[in-house]
């Protein structure tokens, strides 16, 4: 990617993040309903700190830090970059105010443009591309977090967005995967994250994967059949999780007068049985597959079948633990903390969602979350045992 194209993408990314937040009221920017959800104000500042910390401070000798406290306030998990506030405390910050965070964004954006327009090194351009992709990841996290913030309001406010699911109307079929050895991983010169490397071979047994996602209507059948009450369908950890948290349905679902409703960005609506079910944990996805006498595909099966799949509505849980590929290498310093240190107690999701930036929907992308995660835009695709 040449400098001009990269700068255009940088500018567009910065604008897109702010546009995503525009429908919010000022009171919405600082709320943190639980530890997993970060306030929109924090996302706006953290994605800016990333450029300041890893590019401007390192490469611009004349750069003056916008505010000495912001490194402490808006670092996320980079131990190499210094101390930071605890994640659950991000919502306690009423200061800096939103206007100051937006000024911070404007300041850093212009300093990056000035630096890149003045003969940048290849290292700066590489870090800029990583920073753009990092901010795009936070755009999707913003969508998750905004929905959780508004979806836990008693009035279920409407949020203006184009992020809406479409009906899964295609005829149910299964796509055959032939037994054999296949190559996995990112192969071309386009951008990817380090966890998509290195390319390696894997053996796949003969199987078949569903051409469509599980729908709300199908999941209601599981619920009506006592799926949440039958311990035989669940991992022990999943069974404990749903009972300790009194979970009887996907996140945002409410039973009113014997009918199921859910919160989407349009407000509280009656559940559409034709839409793909979303906001299920890995535990719930596994239990549903067990109930159907099927299983979740591995991430490798998913990648091999991906070109034949109608994906992109929701991230899809796989049965694969999040582990390094052969010859995986962490980068030196703080950027080495980006993915590698999370390769334990996480499961891989594949595909993309309605909130995913378009250039992130490549078949090798390895998203990962803990098996209990429900606020993410996740769905279920089945494979035959």
C-alpha positions in Angstrom: 0.0 0.0 0.0 1.5 3.3 -1.0 1.8 6.3 1.3 -1.1 8.3 -0.2 -3.5 5.3 0.0 -2.4 4.5 3.5 -3.0 8.1 4.6 -6.4 8.2 3.0 -7.3 5.0 4.9 -5.9 6.5 8.1 -8.1 9.6 7.8 -11.2 7.6 6.9 -10.7 5.2 9.8 -10.4 8.1 12.3 -13.6 9.7 10.9 -15.5 6.3 10.9 -14.8 5.8 14.6 -16.2 9.1 15.5 -19.2 8.7 13.2 -20.1 5.4 14.9 -20.4 7.3 18.2 -22.4 10.3 16.8 -25.9 8.9 17.6 -24.9 8.6 21.3 -26.0 11.1 23.9 -23.1 12.6 25.9 -24.1 10.6 28.9 -23.6 7.4 27.0 -19.9 8.0 26.4 -18.6 7.2 30.0 -20.8 4.2 31.0 -19.3 0.8 31.8 -22.0 -1.8 32.7 -19.5 -4.6 33.2 -15.8 -5.4 33.1 -15.9 -6.6 29.4 -17.6 -3.4 28.2 -15.4 -0.3 27.8 -17.0 3.2 27.6 -17.1 4.7 24.1 -15.0 7.6 25.4 -12.3 5.1 26.4 -12.3 3.5 22.9 -11.9 6.9 21.3 -9.0 7.7 23.5 -7.3 4.3 23.5 -7.2 4.0 19.7 -5.6 7.5 19.7 -3.1 6.6 22.4 -2.0 3.6 20.2 -0.8 6.0 17.5 0.8 8.4 20.0 2.6 5.6 22.0 3.9 3.5 19.1 4.6 6.0 16.4 4.7 9.6 17.5 6.7 9.2 20.8 9.0 6.7 19.1 9.7 8.5 15.8 8.9 12.2 16.1 11.7 13.9 17.9 9.7 17.2 18.1 6.4 15.6 19.3 4.9 17.0 22.5 2.7 14.5 24.4 -0.9 15.8 24.5 -1.4 15.1 28.2 1.0 13.3 30.6 -1.8 11.3 32.3 -3.3 9.9 29.1 -0.8 7.1 28.8 -1.9 5.8 32.2 -5.6 6.4 31.6 -5.8 4.8 28.1 -3.2 2.0 27.9 -5.2 -1.2 27.7 -3.0 -4.3 28.4 0.5 -3.4 27.2 2.8 -4.1 30.1 5.8 -2.9 28.1 4.2 0.5 27.7 3.9 1.2 31.4 1.2 1.3 34.2 -2.5 1.7 33.5 -5.8 1.9 35.3 -7.6 -1.4 36.0 -9.9 -2.5 33.3 -13.1 -2.5 35.5 -12.4 1.1 36.5 -12.5 2.6 33.0 -16.1 3.7 33.6 -15.2 5.6 36.7 -13.5 8.3 34.7 -15.8 11.3 34.1 -12.6 13.2 33.3 -11.2 13.9 30.8 -14.4 15.0 29.3 -15.5 13.9 25.9 -14.6 17.2 24.3 -11.0 16.9 25.5 -10.8 13.3 24.2 -12.0 14.5 20.8 -9.4 17.3 20.9 -6.8 14.6 21.7 -7.9 12.7 18.6 -7.7 15.7 16.4 -4.2 16.6 17.7 -2.8 13.1 17.3 -4.4 12.6 13.9 -2.8 15.8 12.5 0.6 14.9 14.0 0.5 11.5 12.3 -0.4 13.1 9.0 2.5 15.6 9.4 4.9 12.8 10.2 3.9 10.5 7.4 3.9 13.3 4.8 7.5 14.0 5.7 9.4 11.0 4.3 8.4 8.3 6.7 10.4 5.1 7.1 9.1 1.7 6.2 8.9 0.9 9.9 6.6 3.9 10.5 4.3 2.9 7.6 4.1 -0.7 8.9 3.2 0.6 12.4 0.6 3.0 10.8 -1.0 0.1 9.0 -1.1 -1.9 12.3 -2.6 1.1 14.1 -5.3 1.5 11.4 -6.3 -2.2 11.7 -6.2 -1.9 15.5 -8.6 1.1 15.4 -10.9 -0.8 13.0 -11.0 -3.7 15.6 -12.1 -1.1 18.2 -14.9 0.1 15.9 -16.3 -3.4 16.1 -15.8 -3.6 19.9 -17.5 -0.2 20.1 -20.6 -1.7 18.3 -20.7 -4.5 20.9 -20.2 -2.1 23.8 -22.7 0.5 22.6 -25.3 -2.3 22.2 -24.6 -3.5 25.7 -24.8 0.0 27.2 -28.1 0.8 25.5 -29.5 -2.7 25.8 -29.3 -2.5 29.6 -31.3 0.7 29.7 -34.9 0.2 30.9 -36.2 2.1 27.9 -34.3 0.2 25.3 -33.3 3.3 23.2 -33.0 3.2 19.4 -29.5 3.6 18.0 -29.2 4.8 14.4 -27.1 2.3 12.5 -27.0 0.2 9.4 -25.8 -2.9 11.4 -28.8 -5.1 11.0 -29.0 -8.9 10.3 -30.7 -10.4 7.3 -32.9 -13.5 7.2 -31.2 -16.8 6.7 -33.6 -17.9 3.9 -31.5 -20.3 1.8 -32.5 -23.9 1.6 -30.6 -25.9 4.4 -27.8 -28.0 2.9 -24.5 -29.4 3.9 -21.2 -28.7 2.1 -18.9 -31.7 1.8 -15.3 -31.5 2.8 -13.2 -34.3 1.5 -10.6 -36.1 3.6 -7.1 -34.8 3.0 -4.2 -32.5 3.8 -4.8 -28.8 3.4 -2.8 -25.7 3.8 -3.9 -23.2 6.5 -2.9 -19.6 7.2 -2.4 -16.2 5.5 -0.4 -16.6 2.3 -0.3 -13.4 0.3 1.4 -10.0 0.9 -1.7 -8.2 2.1 -2.1 -7.2 5.7 -2.8 -9.8 8.4 -2.3 -10.1 12.1 0.6 -12.2 13.5 -1.8 -14.9 14.7 -2.7 -15.8 11.1 0.9 -16.8 10.4 2.7 -19.1 9.6 1.3 -21.1 6.8 1.2 -24.8 7.6 -0.5 -28.1 6.6 -3.3 -29.9 8.5 -5.1 -33.1 8.0 -8.9 -33.1 7.8 -11.3 -36.0 8.0 -14.3 -36.2 5.7 -17.1 -34.1 7.0 -20.0 -31.8 6.0 -20.6 -28.2 7.2 -24.0 -26.4 7.1 -24.5 -23.8 4.5 -26.4 -21.5 6.8 -26.3 -20.3 10.4 -28.7 -21.5 13.1 -31.8 -19.3 13.2 -33.7 -17.8 16.1 -36.6 -20.1 15.3 -34.3 -23.2 15.5 -32.9 -22.0 18.8 -36.4 -21.4 20.3 -37.1 -25.1 19.5 -34.0 -26.0 21.5 -35.2 -23.8 24.4 -38.8 -25.2 24.2 -37.3 -28.7 24.3 -35.6 -28.0 27.6 -32.2 -27.4 26.3 -31.2 -25.1 29.1 -32.4 -27.6 31.7 -30.7 -30.8 30.3 -27.3 -31.1 31.8 -26.4 -33.9 29.4 -26.0 -31.4 26.6 -23.5 -29.1 28.4 -19.9 -29.0 29.3 -19.6 -29.1 33.1 -18.2 -25.5 33.0 -21.0 -24.4 30.7 -23.6 -25.9 33.0 -22.2 -24.1 36.0 -22.0 -20.9 34.0 -25.7 -20.8 32.9 -26.9 -21.9 36.4 -24.8 -19.4 38.3 -25.9 -16.6 36.0 -29.5 -17.8 35.7 -29.3 -17.9 31.9 -32.3 -19.3 30.0 -32.0 -17.6 26.6 -29.5 -15.7 24.5 -28.4 -12.3 25.7 -30.9 -9.4 25.3 -33.9 -11.8 25.1 -37.0 -11.3 27.3 -40.2 -13.3 27.5 -43.2 -11.1 27.6 -46.8 -12.6 27.6 -45.4 -16.0 26.4 -43.6 -14.3 23.4 -39.9 -13.8 23.0 -38.6 -10.3 22.5 -35.0 -9.0 22.1 -33.2 -5.8 22.1 -31.7 -4.8 18.8 -30.5 -1.4 17.8 -34.2 -0.7 16.7 -35.3 -1.0 20.3 -37.2 -3.9 21.9 -38.7 -6.1 19.1 -40.4 -9.4 18.8 -37.9 -12.1 17.9 -37.7 -12.8 14.2 -37.5 -16.6 13.8 -35.7 -16.3 10.4 -32.7 -14.2 11.6 -29.6 -16.0 12.7 -29.4 -16.4 16.5 -26.8 -14.2 18.0 -25.3 -13.4 21.4 -24.8 -17.0 22.4 -21.7 -18.1 24.3 -19.6 -21.0 23.2 -21.2 -23.0 25.9 -24.7 -22.4 24.4 -23.4 -23.1 20.8 -22.0 -26.4 22.0 -25.1 -27.4 23.8 -27.3 -26.6 20.8 -25.0 -28.7 18.5 -25.2 -31.6 21.0 -29.0 -31.3 21.0 -29.0 -31.5 17.2 -26.7 -34.5 17.2 -24.0 -32.4 15.5 -20.9 -30.4 16.5 -19.2 -27.1 15.8 -16.6 -27.1 13.0 -12.9 -26.7 13.8 -11.4 -23.5 12.6 -9.4 -25.4 10.0 -12.5 -27.0 8.5 -14.1 -23.5 8.5 -11.2 -22.0 6.6 -11.1 -24.8 4.0 -14.9 -24.5 3.4 -15.0 -20.7 3.7 -15.3 -19.9 0.0 -18.4 -22.0 -0.2 -20.0 -20.6 2.9 -22.5 -17.7 3.1 -20.7 -16.0 6.0 -20.4 -12.4 7.2 -23.5 -11.9 9.3 -22.0 -13.1 12.6 -18.7 -14.4 13.9 -19.0 -18.2 14.2 -17.9 -20.2 17.1 -15.5 -23.1 16.3 -14.5 -26.0 18.4 -10.8 -24.9 18.2 -8.9 -23.6 21.1 -6.9 -20.4 20.3 -3.3 -21.6 20.0 -0.3 -20.5 18.0 0.3 -21.8 14.5 3.6 -23.6 13.9 6.5 -21.2 13.7 4.5 -18.4 15.2 6.7 -15.6 16.5 5.8 -12.7 18.8 7.1 -9.3 17.9 9.6 -7.7 20.2 8.3 -5.3 22.9 4.8 -4.1 23.5 3.4 -5.1 20.1 4.3 -8.7 20.9 1.6 -8.5 23.5 -1.1 -7.9 20.8 -2.2 -11.5 20.3 0.4 -14.0 21.6 -0.2 -13.6 25.3 -3.9 -14.4 25.0 -3.3 -17.9 23.5 -4.8 -19.7 26.5 -8.4 -20.3 27.7 -9.9 -18.7 24.5 -11.8 -20.2 21.6 -11.5 -19.2 18.0 -14.3 -17.6 16.0 -14.2 -17.4 12.2 -15.8 -15.2 9.5 -17.0 -11.7 10.4 -20.1 -9.9 11.5 -22.3 -7.0 10.5 -20.0 -4.8 12.7 -16.7 -5.9 11.1 -14.8 -3.5 8.8 -15.0 -4.9 5.3 -11.2 -5.5 4.9 -11.2 -7.7 8.0 -13.4 -10.4 6.6 -10.6 -12.5 5.1 -10.9 -16.3 5.5 -7.7 -16.5 7.6 -8.8 -14.0 10.3 -8.7 -15.6 13.8 -11.0 -13.9 16.2 -10.9 -15.2 19.8 -12.9 -14.8 23.0 -13.5 -16.6 26.2 -16.1 -19.4 26.0 -18.5 -17.4 28.3 -18.6 -14.3 26.0 -22.1 -13.3 25.0 -22.0 -9.6 24.2 -20.0 -10.2 21.0 -21.8 -10.5 17.6 -21.5 -14.3 17.5 -23.5 -17.1 15.8 -23.7 -20.8 15.3 -22.9 -23.0 12.3 -23.1 -26.8 12.6 -21.0 -29.6 11.2 -21.8 -33.3 11.1 -20.2 -35.6 13.5 
